[in-house]
Amino acid sequence: MDLGVRWKLHGDGRTPAPGAVVRPDERLSWPRTVGLGAQHVVAMFGASFVAPVLMGLDPNLAIMMSGVATVIFLLATKGRVPSYLGCSLSFVGVAAVIRAQGGTSATVTGAVFVVGVVLFFVGLAVQRFGARIIHAAMPPIVTGAVVMLIGFNLAPVTASVYWPQDQWTALLVMLFTGLAVVCLRGFWSRVAIFLGLLFGYGISWLFDRVFGKIHSVDGGGHMSDHWRLDLSGVGKADWIGLPTFHGPSFQWSAILVALPVVIALVAENAGHVKAVGEMTGTNLDDKLGTAISADGIGSMLSTAVGGPPNTTYSENIGVMAATRVYSTAAYWAAACFALLFGVCPKFGAIVAAIPGGVLGGITVILYGMIGLLGAQIWVRSKVDLSNPLNLVPAAAGIIIGIGNVTLKFTDTFSLSGIALGTLVVITGYHTLRALAPAHLRTQEPLLDEGTSSYDEDATSDGNPRAS
């Protein structure tokens, strides 16, 4: 059985031939392939390690399970779709809402486990019926609105939790990260979040030396005098050890909050498969359903042991575009590096020590970018917002999601924020479409043709603009 774990040597094994790319079933020499794998790990560092910290989960377990999920994805797609599966930022808002309702880490992972199950079955449906089934339920107006409200629902987390811990560090990190994203090119622009983290560590250490302790709220929300950068846990951590595992816990209220993220994950996977196909000149539409199901399996396995869910990572698309190396061998190497990092508690302690002010500066940009992905979906799909059929359900759902509006059914059951906003967008759109006059029911492009997260024109300079 072909599992996509055999690669032909490309050319001389050193660099891609002029005008050529190293295809998924090819590789460079093993030392270069291992080096590219390390580069892929660095590329996903920023978002993949910030996400579990923001969700209150173990970063060591997150990186370990990202390696496992990547292996599952590569095996499922038989090496045809090069991809790294890292922790999904789409669930950060979900985790914040669940914890605000009194949920624990087990409640968070239990809710997200159900999302993984649903994602798996969505993938099976796409394999059976094609991408049109996605379009029928989630046209671009719906997908864009849901992605937008998920991202913008996070704004209060930055404003009330991270930014107040150290506003000046947050401001400087925000400015530095923004400059890195815009002004740097190629690989360096893809790791802008990681560079922002490094800058934040450095500036926090400098401010501690120059100004002493800061008087502000700490990570627990209590006002106190404390160091901005506290590395005491790093010295106590072991070099080798297993991360902390825990089982999921299932609550309907938490599950309903998490389910809308399925829409974002489907859009991310569709955009990823489409982008890789365009870059390699290969039609990968037949692998879309498999990719979605593999993502679901990886997320189920990760959350079953207490880790975060996973998704395909756009940062790694940038590495491939810059190097013209699409070899899945590099991703196997990256997965092995991730597994090694996962059994190093000292590494996890460094990640867990990220100062709150640093997270404040990064999340201002990160959360906003997540929200604006929804607008990007609309633009690429040429959604007509002058059409009331599109405008009304999207407008209502987004305001409900951002404002965290609550609809109370009983003393023990209510819907609010992300869950209620998504419900309003989906049911509102399909209900209005059934009742609208014929001239308003215009045909829209298929999801996998309209939501690619990359600027195709920008790939010519080796620096595609990722989602």
N, C-alpha and C positions, 0 to 999 in steps of 0.2 A: 504493500500500500504506500502510495506517495504522500509523505507528510511534509514535503517541502524543506527537508533538512540536508539536501545535497546541492552543492553550488559549483558551477563551472568557474574557472579562473578567468577573470576579465583581462584580456591583453597581456601585458607584462606583469600584472599584479600590483603595479605601483600607482598609476593614475588613470582615470578614464581616457579613452582615445578621444582626439579632438572632435567635438560635436556629438559625442556619444555619452550615454549614461550607463552606469553599472546597474543592470536590471536586477529585480528581486531574486532571480535564480542564479545570479553571478556573485562573485566576491573579489576583493583585492587580496593581497597576501594576508596571512593570518595576523601578523603584528599590526598591519594597518587596519584590519577589520576590528581587532580588539580596541585599538585607539579610537576608531569611529564609535564603537559601542560606549566607551567612556564619555565621548563627546555627547552622545544622545542622553546619557544619564545627567550630565551637567545641564543640558538644555531643558530638561523637565524638572530640575531641582526646585526652582523658585516656586512655581505653582503647586507642584506635587507635594512639597513639604509644608508650604504655608496652609494648604487646604486642611490637612488633618489637625494642625494646630488650631485653626479657626473653628473646627468642628469639635474640638475637645477630645480627639482620639490620639492614639499612640503613633507618632511619626515613624518609629522604627518598624512597626507592624505595617504601616501604610506602604512604605517603600518595599518591604519584603513581598507583600501581596501584589504590588504593582508588577514585580518581576514574574510572579506566578501567573497573573492575569495575562501578561504579555506572551508568555510561553503558550498558554491556552489559545490565545488569539492566533498566533502564528501557526499552531498545529491545525486549528479549525479551518483556517483559510488556506491551508496547504502551502504556506510560504508565498502566496501571490499578492498579499496586501501588507507591505511593510508598515508597521505601526508600533508605537509604544503606548501602553495603557497605564495612565497615571491617575491619581486621585482627582475626581471630578469636582470642580469648583461650583457646579450648579447646585450641589447639595449643601453648601455652606449656609445659605439662608434657611433651608429646611431644618438643619441642625439647630440653628439659633432659635427658630420658632418652637421646636419641640422642647428644647431646654427651658425656654421661657415659660412653657406650660408645665414645668416640673419634671420633664422627662430626663432619663439618665442616658449614659452612653449606650447601654443595652437597648433602650427604647429607640435611639437614633439608628443604630445598626439594624434593628428589627424592621423598622419602617423602610429602610433603604434596601434590605434584603427582598422585600416584596416588590420593590421597583425593579430589582434585577430579574425576578421571576417574570414580571410583566414584559420586560424588555426582551427576554428570551423568547416568549411566545409571539411577540410582535415580529421578531426576526424570522420565526418559523412561518408566520403568515405572509411575510414578504417573499420568502423562498417559494411559497406555494402559489401566491396570487400576483406577485410582482409589486413594484413600487406604487402602482396606482391605488392600492389599498391604503397606503399612507396618505396619499393626496386626498382621497375621499373623506377621511376622518380629520385630517390636519392640513388643510391648505395653507399656503404661506402666510396669510393674514392671521390665522390662528397660531401657527408656530412662532411667528415673529412677536406677537403680543405676549405669549406665554414666556418666551425667553426674556423679553423686556421686563415683565413684572417680576420675574424671579431675580434678575440682577438688581433692579432698583429697590426691591423690598429689603435689600441688605443695607441701604443707606443709613438707617438708624443705628446699626451695629457699629459702623465706623464712627459716627458722630457721638454716640453715647458711651461706647466701650473702649475703643482703641485711641482715638485722637486725644481725649482729655488726659491720658496717662502722661503724655509729653508732647505738647502741641508744637514746639519749635523743632524737635527732632522729626516729627511727623511731616511738617512743612518742608524741611530740607530733603527728606527721603522722597516725598512726592515730587519735588522739583527735579531731583537727580534722576529718579526712575523715568519721569516724563521725558527728560532730555535723552536718556539712554535709548528709550523706545524710538524716538523720532530721529535723533542725530546719528546713532550708530548704524552700521550696515551689516548685512550678511549674518553670520553666526552670532555676533555680539548683540545685535538687536533682538535676536530670539531669546537670549538669556538676560534680558533687561531686568526682569523681576529678581533673578538671582543676584545680579550686580547691585540692585537696590538693597537687597538684604545685606550684602557685604558692606556697602556704604553705611547702612543703618547701624550695623554692629560697630563699625569704626567710629562714627560720630557719637554714638552713645558712650563708648569707652572714653573718648576725648572729653565729652561734657562731664563725665563723672570725675575725671582727673582735674579738670579746670574749675568746675562749679560745685563739686561735691554732690551729696545726695539731693534728689528732687522731692519736693513736697507736693504730692498729687495722689490721685486714686491709683491703687495698684491693680493687678490682674483680678483680684477678688472683689473689686469695687469699693475698697476701704481707703479712706484718706490717711496717708502715712508718709514718713520720710523713708526713702528707699533708693537703692542704686538703680540706675537705668538698665545697666547690663549686669546681671547676677549670674556668674558662671560657677557658683559653688557646687551645683549639681553635677557639673561636668567632671570635676575632680573625684567625686564619689562614685561615678558610674564605672562599670566594668568595661573592659575592651571587648569581651566576647560574652554573649548571653542571648537568650531568647527574648523576644518582645512580650508584652502583656496580652494574653488572649482572654476573651470573654464571649459568652454566648449572647444571641439576640433576644430581645423581649418584644412582644407584639401588642400594640395598642391601636385600636381603630382610628382614634383621633390623630395619632402620629402618622399612620399609614396614609390617611387622606391628605395630609399636608405634603407628604413626599411624592405621591403618585404623579402630580403634574410634571415632575422633572423627566418623566419618560419621554415627553415631547421634545425636550431639549436634547436628550441623549440620542434620540432617533435622528434629529437634525444634525448633530455633531458627527455621527457615524456616516450619514449620507454624504455630508460635505467632505469628509475625509476620504472616503472611497472614491468619490468623484474627482477630487483634487489629485490623488495618487494616479488614477487612471489617465488624467490629462497630462501629467508630468512624464509618465513613462510611455505614453502613446498606446496604452492597453485598455481595452474595454473590460471594466471590472464590475459592470452592473449585475452580473450573475452572482457576485460575491457579497452584494449588499445585505441580503437577508442573513447570510452566514456571519458576516461581521457584526451585525446587530445582536444576533443570538450569542456569539462568542463574548461580546461585551457583557451581556446579561449573565452568562455563566461565571465570568471572572468576577463580576460584582457580587454575585451570590456567594461564591466561595470566600471572598474577602470579608464580607459582612458577617458571614456565618461564624467567623473566628474573632470578630471584634474590630476588623479593619474598615476603611472607608470604601465606597464604591469607586469604580474606575471608568474611564472613557478614553477614546483615542485622543492623542495629544497633538495639537497644531504646532507647538514649539518644535517638535521633531520633524515635521514637514519642512520647516525652515532649514534645518541641518541638511536634509536630503537635497533640497533645492540648491543650497550653497555649494555642496560637495559633488553633486550629480551622482551620488552613490545611494541607490535604493535597495541595496542588498539586505535580505532578511537575516543574513549571517551577523550583521552588525547589531541587529536587535536581539539576537540570541546572546551576544556578548553583553549588551546592555542589561538584559534580564539577569544574567549571572552576577554582574556588578551590583544590581539592586538587591539580590538575595544576600550578598556578602554584607552590604550596608545594613540590612535588616537585622543581622545578628551582632551588631556593634552598638550596645547601649550608650557608649560614650558619644557616638555620633548623634543618637536620638536626643541626648541631653543638650547638645549644642543647639539643635533645632528648637527644642522646647524652651531654650533661654532667649528666644527672639524677643527684644523689648517691645512693650505695647505701643510705644510711639512709632517704632519702625513699622509695625503692622498697620498703624493708622495711616501712615503715608502711602504704603503700598496698596491698601484696600481701597483708598479713595479712587485710585486709577483702576484697580482690578475689578471692583464691583461695577463701576461705571462702564467698563469695557464689556462685561457680561451683559448688562442691560442693553447697550447699544448694538450688540449682536442681533437683537431683535429688529432694530431699524435696518441693519445690513441685509437681513433676510428679506425685508420688504422692498428695499431698493433693488436687490438683485432679481427679485421675482416680479418687479414692476407692479407692485400692489397699488391700486388706485384708491387713495384715502379720501378722494372727493366722492366716492361711492358710499352712500350711507350704510349699505349692507356690510361694508368693511369697517367703516368708521365707528359706528355705534357700539357693536360688541367689543371691539378692541379698546375704545376709549373707556367704557364702563369697567372692563376687566382690569385694565392697567391701573386705574385710580383705586379700585378695590384692593389690588395687590400691593401697591406702593403705600397706601394709607392704612393698610392692615384692617380694613373694614370687617366687622364681625356680624354674622347672621346666626342668631341663637334659636335653636329648635326646641331644646328642652334644657333643664338645669344641668344635664350632664353631656349634652352634645351640641356643638356649634361648628360652623365653618367660618374661616377668616383668612385674610391675606392671600397667600399663594393659592391655597386650595379653592377658596371661593372665587377668586379672580379668574382662575383657569376654568372653573365650571361655568362662569358667566360668559367667558369668551367662546368656549366650545358650543355650549347649548344655545347661547344667544345667536351665534353665527348660523348654525344649522336650522334653528327655528325661523329666523328672519329670512334665510334663503328659501325655505319652503313656502313662505308667505309672500316673498317679494315679487314684483312684476318681472317679466322675462328680460327686459332690457337691463336690469341690474345684476342679473346672474351671469356675469361674464366668465369665460373660461380662464383659469390661471395656470401657470406652468407647474409641472410636477415637482415635488419636493426635492428629488435628487437631481433636478436640473436647475433648481433655483436657489439652493441654499449652500452652495460651496463656500467655505469660509475663507477662500483665498482669492486674491486679485490676480486673475490669470495674466493680465498684462505685466504685472510686477515680477513675474517669474523670470522675465528675460534678463534681469540684473542679478539673479540668484538670491533675491531677497523678497519673497512673497509676503504679503501682509496677512498675518494669521488672525484668526478670531481670538 
